[in-house]
Amino acid sequence: MDFALTEEQKMIQDTARSFAEKEIAPHVEEDEKNHFWRKEIFLKMAELGFFGFSIDEKY
């Protein structure tokens, strides 16, 4: 069985890593301390399509 990531999966992985490093990491300590996540982070994640990965494109 081949468990290697496809090119599309690698692209998603790279995008998620880059997003986390640039948008989440700089604020994570403060946000965790305050039990708070910034709304703009969720909006940017939605723009990138992070909330619909398991839904077929035809829907």
C-alpha distance matrix in Angstrom:
0.0 3.8 6.3 9.2 12.1 13.6 17.2 18.6 16.9 18.2 21.5 21.7 20.9 23.6 26.0 25.6 26.1 29.1 30.6 30.3 31.9 34.7 35.5 34.5 34.8 38.5 39.5 37.2 39.6 42.5 40.6 39.1 42.6 44.1 41.3 41.2 38.7 40.2 40.3 39.8 36.4 35.2 36.9 35.1 31.7 32.5 33.6 30.2 28.5 26.9 28.0 26.4 22.8 21.7 24.4 23.9 26.3 28.3 29.7
3.8 0.0 3.8 5.6 8.6 10.1 13.6 15.3 13.7 14.7 18.1 18.6 17.8 20.3 22.8 22.7 23.1 25.9 27.6 27.6 29.0 31.7 32.6 31.9 32.2 35.8 37.1 35.0 37.5 40.4 38.6 37.4 40.9 42.4 39.8 39.4 36.8 38.0 38.1 37.4 34.0 33.0 34.5 32.5 29.3 30.2 31.0 27.5 26.1 24.6 26.1 24.7 20.9 20.4 23.2 22.7 24.6 27.0 28.5
6.3 3.8 0.0 3.8 6.4 9.1 12.5 13.8 11.4 12.4 15.9 15.9 14.7 17.5 20.0 19.5 19.8 22.8 24.4 24.1 25.6 28.4 29.3 28.4 28.6 32.3 33.4 31.2 33.8 36.7 34.8 33.6 37.1 38.6 36.1 35.8 33.2 34.5 34.8 34.1 30.6 29.8 31.5 29.5 26.2 27.4 28.4 24.9 23.5 21.7 23.3 22.3 18.5 18.3 21.4 21.5 23.4 26.2 27.3
9.2 5.6 3.8 0.0 3.8 6.5 9.4 11.4 9.4 9.5 13.1 13.9 12.7 14.8 17.6 17.7 17.8 20.5 22.4 22.5 23.7 26.3 27.6 27.1 27.3 30.7 32.2 30.4 33.1 35.9 34.2 33.3 36.8 38.4 36.1 35.5 32.7 33.7 34.0 32.9 29.5 28.9 30.4 28.1 25.0 26.4 26.9 23.3 22.4 20.9 23.0 22.1 18.3 18.7 21.7 21.6 23.0 26.0 27.3
12.1 8.6 6.4 3.8 0.0 3.8 6.5 7.9 5.6 6.1 9.6 10.2 9.4 11.7 14.2 14.5 15.0 17.5 19.3 19.7 21.1 23.4 24.5 24.3 24.8 28.2 29.6 28.0 31.0 33.5 31.8 31.2 34.8 36.1 33.8 32.9 29.9 30.6 30.7 29.5 26.2 25.6 26.9 24.5 21.5 22.8 23.2 19.5 18.8 17.4 19.7 18.8 15.1 16.0 18.9 18.8 19.9 23.1 24.4
13.6 10.1 9.1 6.5 3.8 0.0 3.8 5.3 5.1 6.2 8.6 9.9 10.4 12.3 14.2 15.3 16.3 18.3 19.8 21.0 22.4 24.3 25.3 25.6 26.5 29.6 31.1 29.8 33.0 35.3 33.4 33.2 36.9 37.8 35.6 34.3 31.1 31.5 31.2 29.7 26.7 26.0 26.7 24.3 21.5 22.4 22.3 18.7 17.9 17.3 19.6 18.1 14.5 15.6 17.9 17.2 17.8 20.8 22.6
17.2 13.6 12.5 9.4 6.5 3.8 0.0 3.8 5.4 5.0 6.2 8.7 9.7 10.5 12.3 14.2 15.2 16.4 18.2 19.9 21.0 22.4 23.8 24.5 25.4 28.3 30.1 29.2 32.5 34.7 33.0 33.1 36.7 37.6 35.6 34.1 30.7 30.6 30.3 28.5 25.6 25.2 25.6 22.8 20.5 21.5 20.8 17.2 17.0 16.9 19.7 18.4 15.1 17.0 18.9 18.1 17.9 21.1 23.0
18.6 15.3 13.8 11.4 7.9 5.3 3.8 0.0 3.8 5.4 5.1 6.3 8.6 9.9 10.6 12.3 14.2 15.4 16.4 18.3 20.0 21.1 21.9 22.7 24.2 27.0 28.4 27.6 31.1 33.0 30.9 31.2 34.9 35.5 33.4 31.6 28.1 28.0 27.3 25.6 22.9 22.2 22.4 19.8 17.4 18.0 17.5 13.9 13.4 13.6 16.2 14.7 11.6 13.7 15.4 14.7 14.4 17.8 19.5
16.9 13.7 11.4 9.4 5.6 5.1 5.4 3.8 0.0 3.8 5.4 5.1 6.1 8.6 9.8 10.5 12.1 14.1 15.2 16.3 18.2 19.9 20.6 20.8 22.0 25.2 26.4 25.2 28.5 30.7 28.6 28.5 32.2 33.0 30.8 29.4 26.1 26.4 26.1 24.7 21.6 20.9 21.7 19.3 16.5 17.5 17.7 14.0 13.3 12.4 15.0 14.0 10.5 12.5 15.0 15.1 15.5 19.1 20.2
18.2 14.7 12.4 9.5 6.1 6.2 5.0 5.4 3.8 0.0 3.8 5.4 4.9 6.1 8.5 9.8 10.4 12.1 14.0 15.2 16.4 18.2 19.5 19.9 20.6 23.7 25.4 24.4 27.6 29.9 28.3 28.3 31.9 32.9 31.1 29.6 26.4 26.6 26.7 24.9 21.8 21.7 22.6 19.7 17.3 18.9 18.7 14.9 15.1 14.1 17.2 16.9 13.7 16.0 18.5 18.7 18.8 22.4 23.5
21.5 18.1 15.9 13.1 9.6 8.6 6.2 5.1 5.4 3.8 0.0 3.8 5.4 5.1 6.1 8.6 9.9 10.5 12.1 14.2 15.4 16.4 17.7 18.7 19.9 22.5 24.3 23.8 27.2 29.1 27.4 27.9 31.5 32.2 30.5 28.7 25.2 24.9 24.7 22.6 19.7 19.8 20.1 17.0 15.0 16.6 15.7 12.0 12.7 12.5 15.9 15.6 12.9 15.8 17.8 17.9 17.3 21.0 22.1
21.7 18.6 15.9 13.9 10.2 9.9 8.7 6.3 5.1 5.4 3.8 0.0 3.8 5.5 5.1 6.1 8.5 9.9 10.4 12.1 14.2 15.3 15.8 16.4 18.0 20.9 22.1 21.4 24.9 26.7 24.7 25.1 28.7 29.3 27.3 25.5 22.1 22.0 21.7 20.0 17.0 16.6 17.2 14.5 12.0 13.5 13.3 9.6 9.8 8.9 12.3 12.3 9.7 12.8 15.0 15.8 15.5 19.3 19.9
20.9 17.8 14.7 12.7 9.4 10.4 9.7 8.6 6.1 4.9 5.4 3.8 0.0 3.8 5.5 5.2 6.1 8.5 9.9 10.5 12.2 14.2 15.1 15.2 16.1 19.2 20.7 19.6 22.8 25.1 23.3 23.4 27.0 28.0 26.1 24.7 21.5 21.8 22.2 20.7 17.3 17.4 18.7 15.9 13.3 15.5 15.8 12.1 12.6 10.7 14.0 14.7 12.0 14.7 17.5 18.7 18.9 22.6 23.0
23.6 20.3 17.5 14.8 11.7 12.3 10.5 9.9 8.6 6.1 5.1 5.5 3.8 0.0 3.8 5.5 5.1 6.1 8.5 9.9 10.6 12.2 13.8 14.6 15.2 17.9 19.9 19.4 22.7 24.8 23.5 24.0 27.4 28.4 27.0 25.4 22.1 21.9 22.4 20.4 17.2 18.0 18.9 15.6 13.8 16.3 15.8 12.2 13.7 12.5 16.2 17.0 14.8 17.9 20.2 21.2 20.8 24.6 25.2
26.0 22.8 20.0 17.6 14.2 14.2 12.3 10.6 9.8 8.5 6.1 5.1 5.5 3.8 0.0 3.8 5.5 5.2 6.0 8.6 10.0 10.6 11.6 12.9 14.3 16.7 18.3 18.2 21.8 23.4 21.8 22.7 26.1 26.7 25.3 23.3 19.7 19.2 19.3 17.0 14.1 14.8 15.3 12.0 10.4 12.9 12.1 8.6 10.6 9.8 13.6 14.7 13.1 16.6 18.5 19.7 18.9 22.7 23.0
25.6 22.7 19.5 17.7 14.5 15.3 14.2 12.3 10.5 9.8 8.6 6.1 5.2 5.5 3.8 0.0 3.8 5.5 5.1 6.1 8.6 10.0 10.2 10.4 12.0 14.9 16.1 15.4 18.9 20.7 18.9 19.4 23.0 23.7 22.0 20.2 16.9 16.8 17.3 15.6 12.2 12.7 14.1 11.3 8.9 11.9 12.2 9.0 10.4 8.3 11.8 13.6 12.1 15.4 17.7 19.6 19.4 23.2 22.8
26.1 23.1 19.8 17.8 15.0 16.3 15.2 14.2 12.1 10.4 9.9 8.5 6.1 5.1 5.5 3.8 0.0 3.8 5.5 5.2 6.2 8.6 10.0 10.0 10.3 13.3 15.2 14.4 17.6 19.8 18.6 19.0 22.3 23.5 22.3 20.8 17.8 17.9 19.1 17.4 13.9 15.2 16.8 13.8 12.0 15.3 15.5 12.4 14.1 12.0 15.4 17.3 15.7 18.7 21.3 23.1 23.0 26.8 26.6
29.1 25.9 22.8 20.5 17.5 18.3 16.4 15.4 14.1 12.1 10.5 9.9 8.5 6.1 5.2 5.5 3.8 0.0 3.8 5.5 5.2 6.1 8.3 9.6 10.1 12.2 14.5 14.7 18.0 19.8 18.9 19.9 23.0 24.0 23.2 21.3 18.1 17.5 18.5 16.2 13.2 15.1 16.0 12.6 11.8 15.1 14.5 11.7 14.4 13.0 16.6 18.6 17.4 20.8 22.9 24.5 23.8 27.6 27.5
30.6 27.6 24.4 22.4 19.3 19.8 18.2 16.4 15.2 14.0 12.1 10.4 9.9 8.5 6.0 5.1 5.5 3.8 0.0 3.8 5.5 5.3 5.5 7.1 9.0 11.0 12.4 12.8 16.4 17.7 16.3 17.7 20.9 21.3 20.4 18.2 14.8 14.0 14.8 12.5 9.4 11.3 12.3 9.0 8.3 11.9 11.6 9.4 12.1 10.7 14.0 16.4 15.9 19.4 21.2 23.2 22.5 26.1 25.6
30.3 27.6 24.1 22.5 19.7 21.0 19.9 18.3 16.3 15.2 14.2 12.1 10.5 9.9 8.6 6.1 5.2 5.5 3.8 0.0 3.8 5.6 5.5 4.8 6.0 8.9 10.2 9.7 13.2 15.0 13.7 14.6 17.8 18.7 17.7 16.0 13.0 13.0 14.6 13.1 9.6 11.6 13.6 11.0 9.8 13.6 14.2 12.1 14.2 11.9 14.7 17.5 17.0 20.0 22.3 24.6 24.5 28.1 27.3
31.9 29.0 25.6 23.7 21.1 22.4 21.0 20.0 18.2 16.4 15.4 14.2 12.2 10.6 10.0 8.6 6.2 5.2 5.5 3.8 0.0 3.8 6.0 6.1 5.2 7.5 10.1 10.2 13.1 15.1 14.8 15.8 18.5 19.8 19.5 17.9 15.3 15.1 17.1 15.2 12.1 14.8 16.4 13.5 13.1 16.8 16.9 14.8 17.3 15.4 18.4 21.1 20.3 23.4 25.8 27.9 27.5 31.2 30.6
34.7 31.7 28.4 26.3 23.4 24.3 22.4 21.1 19.9 18.2 16.4 15.3 14.2 12.2 10.6 10.0 8.6 6.1 5.3 5.6 3.8 0.0 3.8 6.2 6.5 7.0 9.5 11.0 14.0 15.1 14.8 16.6 19.2 19.9 19.9 17.8 14.9 13.8 15.5 13.0 10.6 13.7 14.7 11.6 12.2 15.8 15.3 13.9 16.9 15.6 18.6 21.3 21.1 24.5 26.3 28.3 27.5 31.1 30.5
35.5 32.6 29.3 27.6 24.5 25.3 23.8 21.9 20.6 19.5 17.7 15.8 15.1 13.8 11.6 10.2 10.0 8.3 5.5 5.5 6.0 3.8 0.0 3.8 6.2 6.6 7.6 9.2 12.6 13.1 12.1 14.3 17.0 17.1 16.9 14.4 11.4 10.0 11.7 9.4 6.9 10.3 11.5 9.0 9.8 13.3 13.3 12.5 15.3 13.9 16.4 19.5 19.8 23.1 24.7 27.1 26.3 29.8 28.7
34.5 31.9 28.4 27.1 24.3 25.6 24.5 22.7 20.8 19.9 18.7 16.4 15.2 14.6 12.9 10.4 10.0 9.6 7.1 4.8 6.1 6.2 3.8 0.0 3.8 5.7 5.7 5.8 9.5 10.6 9.3 10.9 13.8 14.4 13.9 11.9 9.2 9.1 11.6 10.5 7.4 10.2 12.5 10.8 10.5 14.2 15.1 14.2 16.3 14.1 16.1 19.5 19.7 22.6 24.6 27.3 27.1 30.5 29.2
34.8 32.2 28.6 27.3 24.8 26.5 25.4 24.2 22.0 20.6 19.9 18.0 16.1 15.2 14.3 12.0 10.3 10.1 9.0 6.0 5.2 6.5 6.2 3.8 0.0 3.8 5.4 5.2 7.9 10.0 9.9 10.9 13.4 14.9 14.9 13.7 11.8 12.1 15.0 14.0 11.1 14.0 16.3 14.4 14.1 17.8 18.6 17.3 19.5 17.1 19.4 22.6 22.4 25.2 27.5 30.1 30.0 33.6 32.4
38.5 35.8 32.3 30.7 28.2 29.6 28.3 27.0 25.2 23.7 22.5 20.9 19.2 17.9 16.7 14.9 13.3 12.2 11.0 8.9 7.5 7.0 6.6 5.7 3.8 0.0 3.8 6.0 7.8 8.8 9.7 11.6 13.3 14.4 15.4 13.8 12.3 11.9 15.0 13.7 11.7 15.1 17.0 15.2 15.8 19.3 19.8 19.0 21.6 19.6 21.8 25.1 25.2 28.2 30.2 32.8 32.4 35.9 34.7
39.5 37.1 33.4 32.2 29.6 31.1 30.1 28.4 26.4 25.4 24.3 22.1 20.7 19.9 18.3 16.1 15.2 14.5 12.4 10.2 10.1 9.5 7.6 5.7 5.4 3.8 0.0 3.8 5.8 5.6 6.0 8.5 10.1 10.7 11.8 10.1 9.0 8.9 12.5 12.0 10.3 13.4 15.6 14.7 15.2 18.5 19.5 19.3 21.4 19.3 20.9 24.4 25.0 27.7 29.6 32.5 32.3 35.6 34.0
37.2 35.0 31.2 30.4 28.0 29.8 29.2 27.6 25.2 24.4 23.8 21.4 19.6 19.4 18.2 15.4 14.4 14.7 12.8 9.7 10.2 11.0 9.2 5.8 5.2 6.0 3.8 0.0 3.8 5.6 5.1 5.9 8.3 9.8 10.0 9.3 8.5 9.9 13.4 13.6 11.2 13.6 16.5 15.7 15.4 18.7 20.3 19.6 21.2 18.5 19.9 23.5 23.8 26.2 28.4 31.4 31.7 35.0 33.3
39.6 37.5 33.8 33.1 31.0 33.0 32.5 31.1 28.5 27.6 27.2 24.9 22.8 22.7 21.8 18.9 17.6 18.0 16.4 13.2 13.1 14.0 12.6 9.5 7.9 7.8 5.8 3.8 0.0 3.8 5.5 5.3 6.1 8.6 9.8 10.2 10.7 12.4 16.1 16.7 14.7 17.0 20.0 19.4 19.1 22.4 24.0 23.4 25.0 22.2 23.5 27.1 27.4 29.5 31.9 35.0 35.4 38.7 36.9
42.5 40.4 36.7 35.9 33.5 35.3 34.7 33.0 30.7 29.9 29.1 26.7 25.1 24.8 23.4 20.7 19.8 19.8 17.7 15.0 15.1 15.1 13.1 10.6 10.0 8.8 5.6 5.6 3.8 0.0 3.8 5.5 5.1 6.2 8.5 8.3 9.4 10.6 14.4 15.2 14.1 16.5 19.1 19.0 19.3 22.2 23.8 23.9 25.5 23.1 24.0 27.7 28.5 30.7 32.7 35.9 36.1 39.2 37.2
40.6 38.6 34.8 34.2 31.8 33.4 33.0 30.9 28.6 28.3 27.4 24.7 23.3 23.5 21.8 18.9 18.6 18.9 16.3 13.7 14.8 14.8 12.1 9.3 9.9 9.7 6.0 5.1 5.5 3.8 0.0 3.8 5.4 5.1 5.8 4.8 5.8 7.7 11.3 12.7 11.4 13.3 16.2 16.6 16.5 19.2 21.2 21.4 22.6 20.1 20.7 24.5 25.5 27.5 29.4 32.7 32.9 36.0 33.8
39.1 37.4 33.6 33.3 31.2 33.2 33.1 31.2 28.5 28.3 27.9 25.1 23.4 24.0 22.7 19.4 19.0 19.9 17.7 14.6 15.8 16.6 14.3 10.9 10.9 11.6 8.5 5.9 5.3 5.5 3.8 0.0 3.8 5.4 4.8 6.2 7.7 10.7 14.0 15.7 13.9 15.2 18.5 18.9 18.1 20.8 23.2 23.0 23.8 20.9 21.3 25.0 25.6 27.3 29.5 32.9 33.6 36.7 34.5
42.6 40.9 37.1 36.8 34.8 36.9 36.7 34.9 32.2 31.9 31.5 28.7 27.0 27.4 26.1 23.0 22.3 23.0 20.9 17.8 18.5 19.2 17.0 13.8 13.4 13.3 10.1 8.3 6.1 5.1 5.4 3.8 0.0 3.8 5.6 7.7 10.3 12.8 16.3 18.1 16.7 18.3 21.4 21.9 21.5 24.1 26.4 26.4 27.4 24.6 24.9 28.6 29.4 31.1 33.2 36.6 37.3 40.3 38.0
44.1 42.4 38.6 38.4 36.1 37.8 37.6 35.5 33.0 32.9 32.2 29.3 28.0 28.4 26.7 23.7 23.5 24.0 21.3 18.7 19.8 19.9 17.1 14.4 14.9 14.4 10.7 9.8 8.6 6.2 5.1 5.4 3.8 0.0 3.8 5.3 8.6 10.8 14.0 16.2 15.6 16.8 19.7 20.7 20.7 22.9 25.2 25.7 26.7 24.1 24.1 27.8 29.1 30.8 32.5 36.0 36.5 39.3 36.8
41.3 39.8 36.1 36.1 33.8 35.6 35.6 33.4 30.8 31.1 30.5 27.3 26.1 27.0 25.3 22.0 22.3 23.2 20.4 17.7 19.5 19.9 16.9 13.9 14.9 15.4 11.8 10.0 9.8 8.5 5.8 4.8 5.6 3.8 0.0 3.8 7.1 10.2 12.9 15.6 14.5 15.0 18.2 19.5 18.9 20.9 23.6 24.0 24.4 21.7 21.3 25.0 26.3 27.6 29.4 33.0 33.7 36.4 33.9
41.2 39.4 35.8 35.5 32.9 34.3 34.1 31.6 29.4 29.6 28.7 25.5 24.7 25.4 23.3 20.2 20.8 21.3 18.2 16.0 17.9 17.8 14.4 11.9 13.7 13.8 10.1 9.3 10.2 8.3 4.8 6.2 7.7 5.3 3.8 0.0 3.8 6.6 9.2 11.9 11.2 11.9 14.8 16.2 16.1 17.9 20.4 21.2 21.9 19.5 19.2 22.9 24.5 26.2 27.6 31.1 31.5 34.2 31.6
38.7 36.8 33.2 32.7 29.9 31.1 30.7 28.1 26.1 26.4 25.2 22.1 21.5 22.1 19.7 16.9 17.8 18.1 14.8 13.0 15.3 14.9 11.4 9.2 11.8 12.3 9.0 8.5 10.7 9.4 5.8 7.7 10.3 8.6 7.1 3.8 0.0 3.8 6.4 8.7 7.5 8.2 11.3 12.5 12.3 14.3 16.7 17.4 18.2 15.9 15.9 19.7 21.2 23.2 24.6 27.9 28.1 30.9 28.6
40.2 38.0 34.5 33.7 30.6 31.5 30.6 28.0 26.4 26.6 24.9 22.0 21.8 21.9 19.2 16.8 17.9 17.5 14.0 13.0 15.1 13.8 10.0 9.1 12.1 11.9 8.9 9.9 12.4 10.6 7.7 10.7 12.8 10.8 10.2 6.6 3.8 0.0 3.8 5.4 5.5 7.1 9.1 10.3 11.3 13.1 14.8 16.1 17.4 15.8 16.1 19.7 21.6 23.9 24.9 28.0 27.7 30.5 28.2
40.3 38.1 34.8 34.0 30.7 31.2 30.3 27.3 26.1 26.7 24.7 21.7 22.2 22.4 19.3 17.3 19.1 18.5 14.8 14.6 17.1 15.5 11.7 11.6 15.0 15.0 12.5 13.4 16.1 14.4 11.3 14.0 16.3 14.0 12.9 9.2 6.4 3.8 0.0 3.8 5.4 5.3 6.4 8.8 10.0 10.8 12.6 14.5 15.5 14.6 14.3 17.7 20.1 22.4 22.9 25.9 25.3 27.9 25.5
39.8 37.4 34.1 32.9 29.5 29.7 28.5 25.6 24.7 24.9 22.6 20.0 20.7 20.4 17.0 15.6 17.4 16.2 12.5 13.1 15.2 13.0 9.4 10.5 14.0 13.7 12.0 13.6 16.7 15.2 12.7 15.7 18.1 16.2 15.6 11.9 8.7 5.4 3.8 0.0 3.8 5.4 4.9 6.1 8.5 9.7 10.4 12.4 14.2 13.8 14.4 17.6 19.7 22.5 22.9 25.6 24.6 27.3 25.3
36.4 34.0 30.6 29.5 26.2 26.7 25.6 22.9 21.6 21.8 19.7 17.0 17.3 17.2 14.1 12.2 13.9 13.2 9.4 9.6 12.1 10.6 6.9 7.4 11.1 11.7 10.3 11.2 14.7 14.1 11.4 13.9 16.7 15.6 14.5 11.2 7.5 5.5 5.4 3.8 0.0 3.8 5.4 5.2 6.1 8.6 9.9 10.7 12.4 11.2 12.3 15.7 17.3 20.2 21.1 23.9 23.2 26.3 24.5
35.2 33.0 29.8 28.9 25.6 26.0 25.2 22.2 20.9 21.7 19.8 16.6 17.4 18.0 14.8 12.7 15.2 15.1 11.3 11.6 14.8 13.7 10.3 10.2 14.0 15.1 13.4 13.6 17.0 16.5 13.3 15.2 18.3 16.8 15.0 11.9 8.2 7.1 5.3 5.4 3.8 0.0 3.8 5.4 5.0 6.1 8.6 9.8 10.5 9.2 9.3 12.8 14.9 17.4 18.1 21.0 20.6 23.4 21.3
36.9 34.5 31.5 30.4 26.9 26.7 25.6 22.4 21.7 22.6 20.1 17.2 18.7 18.9 15.3 14.1 16.8 16.0 12.3 13.6 16.4 14.7 11.5 12.5 16.3 17.0 15.6 16.5 20.0 19.1 16.2 18.5 21.4 19.7 18.2 14.8 11.3 9.1 6.4 4.9 5.4 3.8 0.0 3.8 5.4 5.1 6.3 8.8 9.9 10.1 10.2 13.1 15.5 18.3 18.4 20.9 19.8 22.4 20.4
35.1 32.5 29.5 28.1 24.5 24.3 22.8 19.8 19.3 19.7 17.0 14.5 15.9 15.6 12.0 11.3 13.8 12.6 9.0 11.0 13.5 11.6 9.0 10.8 14.4 15.2 14.7 15.7 19.4 19.0 16.6 18.9 21.9 20.7 19.5 16.2 12.5 10.3 8.8 6.1 5.2 5.4 3.8 0.0 3.8 5.3 5.0 6.3 8.7 9.0 10.6 13.2 14.9 18.2 18.6 20.8 19.5 22.5 21.1
31.7 29.3 26.2 25.0 21.5 21.5 20.5 17.4 16.5 17.3 15.0 12.0 13.3 13.8 10.4 8.9 12.0 11.8 8.3 9.8 13.1 12.2 9.8 10.5 14.1 15.8 15.2 15.4 19.1 19.3 16.5 18.1 21.5 20.7 18.9 16.1 12.3 11.3 10.0 8.5 6.1 5.0 5.4 3.8 0.0 3.8 5.4 5.1 6.4 5.5 7.3 10.2 11.6 14.8 15.6 18.1 17.3 20.5 19.1
32.5 30.2 27.4 26.4 22.8 22.4 21.5 18.0 17.5 18.9 16.6 13.5 15.5 16.3 12.9 11.9 15.3 15.1 11.9 13.6 16.8 15.8 13.3 14.2 17.8 19.3 18.5 18.7 22.4 22.2 19.2 20.8 24.1 22.9 20.9 17.9 14.3 13.1 10.8 9.7 8.6 6.1 5.1 5.3 3.8 0.0 3.8 5.3 5.0 5.7 6.0 8.3 10.7 13.6 13.5 15.9 14.9 17.7 16.0
33.6 31.0 28.4 26.9 23.2 22.3 20.8 17.5 17.7 18.7 15.7 13.3 15.8 15.8 12.1 12.2 15.5 14.5 11.6 14.2 16.9 15.3 13.3 15.1 18.6 19.8 19.5 20.3 24.0 23.8 21.2 23.2 26.4 25.2 23.6 20.4 16.7 14.8 12.6 10.4 9.9 8.6 6.3 5.0 5.4 3.8 0.0 3.8 5.4 7.7 9.1 10.4 12.3 15.6 15.3 16.9 15.1 18.0 16.9
30.2 27.5 24.9 23.3 19.5 18.7 17.2 13.9 14.0 14.9 12.0 9.6 12.1 12.2 8.6 9.0 12.4 11.7 9.4 12.1 14.8 13.9 12.5 14.2 17.3 19.0 19.3 19.6 23.4 23.9 21.4 23.0 26.4 25.7 24.0 21.2 17.4 16.1 14.5 12.4 10.7 9.8 8.8 6.3 5.1 5.3 3.8 0.0 3.8 5.7 8.4 9.5 10.3 13.9 14.3 15.8 14.2 17.6 17.0
28.5 26.1 23.5 22.4 18.8 17.9 17.0 13.4 13.3 15.1 12.7 9.8 12.6 13.7 10.6 10.4 14.1 14.4 12.1 14.2 17.3 16.9 15.3 16.3 19.5 21.6 21.4 21.2 25.0 25.5 22.6 23.8 27.4 26.7 24.4 21.9 18.2 17.4 15.5 14.2 12.4 10.5 9.9 8.7 6.4 5.0 5.4 3.8 0.0 3.8 5.5 5.8 7.0 10.4 10.5 12.2 11.1 14.5 13.6
26.9 24.6 21.7 20.9 17.4 17.3 16.9 13.6 12.4 14.1 12.5 8.9 10.7 12.5 9.8 8.3 12.0 13.0 10.7 11.9 15.4 15.6 13.9 14.1 17.1 19.6 19.3 18.5 22.2 23.1 20.1 20.9 24.6 24.1 21.7 19.5 15.9 15.8 14.6 13.8 11.2 9.2 10.1 9.0 5.5 5.7 7.7 5.7 3.8 0.0 3.8 5.8 6.2 9.5 10.8 13.3 13.2 16.6 15.4
28.0 26.1 23.3 23.0 19.7 19.6 19.7 16.2 15.0 17.2 15.9 12.3 14.0 16.2 13.6 11.8 15.4 16.6 14.0 14.7 18.4 18.6 16.4 16.1 19.4 21.8 20.9 19.9 23.5 24.0 20.7 21.3 24.9 24.1 21.3 19.2 15.9 16.1 14.3 14.4 12.3 9.3 10.2 10.6 7.3 6.0 9.1 8.4 5.5 3.8 0.0 3.8 6.1 8.2 8.9 12.1 12.5 15.4 13.5
26.4 24.7 22.3 22.1 18.8 18.1 18.4 14.7 14.0 16.9 15.6 12.3 14.7 17.0 14.7 13.6 17.3 18.6 16.4 17.5 21.1 21.3 19.5 19.5 22.6 25.1 24.4 23.5 27.1 27.7 24.5 25.0 28.6 27.8 25.0 22.9 19.7 19.7 17.7 17.6 15.7 12.8 13.1 13.2 10.2 8.3 10.4 9.5 5.8 5.8 3.8 0.0 3.8 5.6 5.4 8.3 8.8 11.7 10.1
22.8 20.9 18.5 18.3 15.1 14.5 15.1 11.6 10.5 13.7 12.9 9.7 12.0 14.8 13.1 12.1 15.7 17.4 15.9 17.0 20.3 21.1 19.8 19.7 22.4 25.2 25.0 23.8 27.4 28.5 25.5 25.6 29.4 29.1 26.3 24.5 21.2 21.6 20.1 19.7 17.3 14.9 15.5 14.9 11.6 10.7 12.3 10.3 7.0 6.2 6.1 3.8 0.0 3.8 5.6 7.8 8.9 12.3 11.6
21.7 20.4 18.3 18.7 16.0 15.6 17.0 13.7 12.5 16.0 15.8 12.8 14.7 17.9 16.6 15.4 18.7 20.8 19.4 20.0 23.4 24.5 23.1 22.6 25.2 28.2 27.7 26.2 29.5 30.7 27.5 27.3 31.1 30.8 27.6 26.2 23.2 23.9 22.4 22.5 20.2 17.4 18.3 18.2 14.8 13.6 15.6 13.9 10.4 9.5 8.2 5.6 3.8 0.0 3.8 6.5 9.1 11.7 10.8
24.4 23.2 21.4 21.7 18.9 17.9 18.9 15.4 15.0 18.5 17.8 15.0 17.5 20.2 18.5 17.7 21.3 22.9 21.2 22.3 25.8 26.3 24.7 24.6 27.5 30.2 29.6 28.4 31.9 32.7 29.4 29.5 33.2 32.5 29.4 27.6 24.6 24.9 22.9 22.9 21.1 18.1 18.4 18.6 15.6 13.5 15.3 14.3 10.5 10.8 8.9 5.4 5.6 3.8 0.0 3.8 6.3 8.4 7.0
23.9 22.7 21.5 21.6 18.8 17.2 18.1 14.7 15.1 18.7 17.9 15.8 18.7 21.2 19.7 19.6 23.1 24.5 23.2 24.6 27.9 28.3 27.1 27.3 30.1 32.8 32.5 31.4 35.0 35.9 32.7 32.9 36.6 36.0 33.0 31.1 27.9 28.0 25.9 25.6 23.9 21.0 20.9 20.8 18.1 15.9 16.9 15.8 12.2 13.3 12.1 8.3 7.8 6.5 3.8 0.0 3.8 5.5 5.8
26.3 24.6 23.4 23.0 19.9 17.8 17.9 14.4 15.5 18.8 17.3 15.5 18.9 20.8 18.9 19.4 23.0 23.8 22.5 24.5 27.5 27.5 26.3 27.1 30.0 32.4 32.3 31.7 35.4 36.1 32.9 33.6 37.3 36.5 33.7 31.5 28.1 27.7 25.3 24.6 23.2 20.6 19.8 19.5 17.3 14.9 15.1 14.2 11.1 13.2 12.5 8.8 8.9 9.1 6.3 3.8 0.0 3.8 5.3
28.3 27.0 26.2 26.0 23.1 20.8 21.1 17.8 19.1 22.4 21.0 19.3 22.6 24.6 22.7 23.2 26.8 27.6 26.1 28.1 31.2 31.1 29.8 30.5 33.6 35.9 35.6 35.0 38.7 39.2 36.0 36.7 40.3 39.3 36.4 34.2 30.9 30.5 27.9 27.3 26.3 23.4 22.4 22.5 20.5 17.7 18.0 17.6 14.5 16.6 15.4 11.7 12.3 11.7 8.4 5.5 3.8 0.0 3.8
29.7 28.5 27.3 27.3 24.4 22.6 23.0 19.5 20.2 23.5 22.1 19.9 23.0 25.2 23.0 22.8 26.6 27.5 25.6 27.3 30.6 30.5 28.7 29.2 32.4 34.7 34.0 33.3 36.9 37.2 33.8 34.5 38.0 36.8 33.9 31.6 28.6 28.2 25.5 25.3 24.5 21.3 20.4 21.1 19.1 16.0 16.9 17.0 13.6 15.4 13.5 10.1 11.6 10.8 7.0 5.8 5.3 3.8 0.0
